[in-house]
Amino acid sequence: MLEQVKTTIRKYNMFVPGDRVLVGVSGGPDSVALIHLLNSMSQELQIELFIAHLDHSFRGRESAEDAEFVRCLADELQIKAVIRKEDIASYALENKLSAQAAAREVRYLFFADTARELKCSKLATGHNANDQAETILLHFLRGSGLSGLGGIPPVRDGWVCRPLIEISRTQIEEYCRDKSLVTRLDQSNLKNIYTRNKLRLELIPILEKEYNSNLIETLVRTGEIMRDEENYLEDLVREQWVDVCLNQEPEQIVFSLDKFLSLPALFQRRLARRAWALLAGTNHNLGFVHLTAAVDVLRNSQSGSGVDLPLGIRLSKSYRQFTFSRLTSEVEVLTYAHKLAVPGLTPIPETGEAILAELTVKDTSSPAKQKRDEITLDFDLVSQPLTVRSRKPGDWFKPYGLEGSKKLKKFFIDDKIPRPVRDRQPVLVNGDDEVIWVVGLRADGRWLANRDTKRALKLKLIGDI
């Protein structure tokens, strides 16, 4: 199994030498096997390990015993551990979430905070092939598209890594027995009151027995195919957008009706979703029923028709074109500032994103290779401390690739950034409060790394923490 895990790590480029890796350890077989496997190959991979454990307070004394178990495991392996206790039940009630959704949200915020404190550049979790199969099957039953059928990404945003994602639960349990590893059992996993547990305990065993004995392997393979096809289709949508979109303003986006209707239905839905998301400032809250209603208006209704979509977005149809427009602003204007952890991960709770910072000895790339969501700075040119904050009146910078300086407000208007997005847009500033990077959009060319750079600071925007 060790070699199989190494193959997965290499296949998805999970780690690079020098990574400080935070490992989520619950005490169950998956996470215990994961920390032992990574510990056994840490010198070969040239990575440093840390352990994080969150006590969800769901199971009283059992939860406390899990935390103590992880503490003892960390001592045995001589790995630094951070253990925290949270009242997930209260959080779920306050935020109107299910217990499982609340636990996941708080857990990943805890991981992000801990990674920042320990200056970790990667997070490793114990998701395995069975988890992948269950996720894909659950999404299928709920009516997901290709994105959902792709399941759990082996690597998300270059930060969250799942080294066991191609290893079955049976293999993991056998590994723990062979190595005489003691693990904890979460009794809630045996209760069929949760949908995922019902899949695991009832539906999947029936499907394996009656229809496909290799169901887990089949679903994992299907997920990989779906992820590849989803990425390809999204590349095509970006190309079609250029052809179909007539005008894109901060408060409205106009399309050619004839060109839109000439496209297959799957591209119509994807273009409509993308337009809505740009104006709404989020990818959530738009369902298939909304997309179907929108496309139906464009195909079958008369000129002058329209439909209201979630978050104050309206679709209006005219003779040769149609428009997505924002009717009301429902997005709260946020003010925030967070000191950037160098190296490490800096969460931006206000936007649900984070910035991953890695300091390297040198960098040979030219500024022309900078990406919108990933830049490399000359660390010695940047005054400290670095801070990621919300925009301020009067902010300006010198956008790389453009001549002269530009006010941030003018840049947003020229780049057709919707107002709701502007009000949440993070900017990175140096110790003199000068804008270095309009995060995810454009960097100031004065501080970018070049061939003379001795110490490079690589920054990557990570979405959906």
Secondary structure, DSSP 8 states (H G I E B T S, - for coil): -HHHHHHHHHHTT---TT-EEEEE--SSHHHHHHHHHHHHHHHHHT-EEEEEEEE-SSSTHHHHHHHHHHHHHHHHHT--EEEEE--HHHHHHHHT--HHHHHHHHHHHHHHHHHHHHT-SEEE----HHHHHHHHHHHHHHT--HHHHT-S-SEETTTEE-TTTTS-HHHHHHHHHHTT------GGGG-TTSHHHHIIIIIHHHHHHHT-TTHHHHHHHHHHHHHHHHHHHHHHHHHHHHHHEEEE-SSEEEEEHHHHHTS-HHHHHHHHHHHHHHHHT-S-S--HHHHHHHHHHHHHS-TT-EEEEGGGEEEEE-SSEEEEEE-S--S-----EEE--SSEEEEETTTTEEEEEEEES-----GGG--SSEEEEEGGGS-S--EEEE--TT-EE-BTTSSS-EEHHHHHHHTT--HHHHTT-EEEE-TT--EEEETTTEEBGGGB--TT-SSEEEEEEE---
